[in-house]
Amino acid sequence: MTTLEVEIWRGAEEGRYETYEVPSQPSQTVLDLVTYVQRKLDPSLAYRFACRVGVCGSCAMTVNGTPRWTCRTHVQKVATQGRVRIAPLRNLTVVKDLATDMAPFFDKVQEARGRFIPSDAAAKSVAEVPPEEPKRKEADAGIECIGCGVCHAACDVVRWLPEYLGPAALNRAWTLVNDARDGDRIGHLRAIAEDAGCHACHAHQSCAEHCPVGINPTRSISGLKRLVLMAAIRGRL
Amino acid sequence: MRRHASYRAFLVHRLSGVALALFLPVHLVVLGLALEAAALDGFLNWSAQPLVKAAETILVVLLALHLFGGLRLLAIELLPWSDRQKDWIGWAAAAALTVGAGFVVRSFI
């Protein structure tokens, strides 16, 4: 049986890569490698996963320098000469080994006022939102985000400006300003019009390149920039 | 992670911008030479050398890259989203190279 050389980050912010020999299997995922190491070679290895089938997004890590869902990444697609390097997600504080502290990432969603604010009408009756309605389409394009943090890790602006709200939080805000049932559109725009808000985006589009569910946060952020500009011109911010 | 067209377009835009910012003071100093006609004529004669013209061509291409790249960014940020926006990177580069080629033709032919 052939083996793979798997380098895994051990430690917290300070640490080192340790190399493990893992038997190669057909259709093996990167998450399988990490699980093998933790169960057979070193039970002290810390990592995070839940569903194993690309639904929860909790197993996101950096594989050979690229943020990915490890459960949806086949080893044969990423291994180079039988080697794979696995690190925690970038732009987040490492708790231990491959597990990062996701709290600041989710806090940014709240900072971006990324929560539904019901309008009076929405509270009294069920709103009819036709699927073909343009705003509904815009919201639909970004609504499938499950908050895995891959876009956040891929974004260099988050790296350079840690206060930046980031692609996931801004994408969430975009779905809300396009939600006909939401009662505080201007409130959402005010929250993301700050210096570290939508205008900090440089349109690198690394978020869109890496999003595992195919969302394009740059599109959402561009939409927010336009709405903020229009609101500013009308004196509504 | 950064190996994709949009990131390369960002790098070109940023680096060309820095290069143009560094060039700007030199440009202003040369404009200042116009206060003494002889000094300006001397510089213009010096700048007619092929090597200086080649450097000037690079400068013109950088300026055009920054201009068309900037128009692309304005389009992304101000116009409704288009899934063809990545094609604009190619169009911006082609337009900049065309301007550069035009400058070469005008300078050497």
Contacts between the chains, C-beta under 8 A, distances in Angstrom:
chain1	res1	chain2	res2	distance
A	65	B	1	5.9
A	66	B	1	5.3
A	67	B	1	7.3
A	154	B	1	6.0
A	156	B	2	7.4
A	202	B	10	5.7
A	203	B	6	6.6
A	203	B	10	7.0
A	203	B	73	6.3
A	203	B	76	5.6
A	203	B	77	7.5
A	204	B	2	7.7
A	204	B	6	5.8
A	204	B	7	5.0
A	204	B	10	5.2
A	205	B	4	7.1
A	205	B	6	3.7
A	205	B	7	7.2
A	206	B	1	6.4
A	206	B	2	6.8
A	206	B	4	7.2
A	206	B	6	7.7
A	206	B	7	6.2
A	209	B	4	4.9
A	209	B	6	7.6
A	210	B	1	7.4
A	218	B	6	7.8
A	218	B	76	7.8
A	219	B	81	4.6
A	222	B	76	5.6
A	222	B	77	5.5
A	222	B	81	6.0
A	223	B	81	6.8
A	225	B	77	5.0
A	226	B	77	7.0
A	226	B	78	6.4
A	229	B	78	7.6
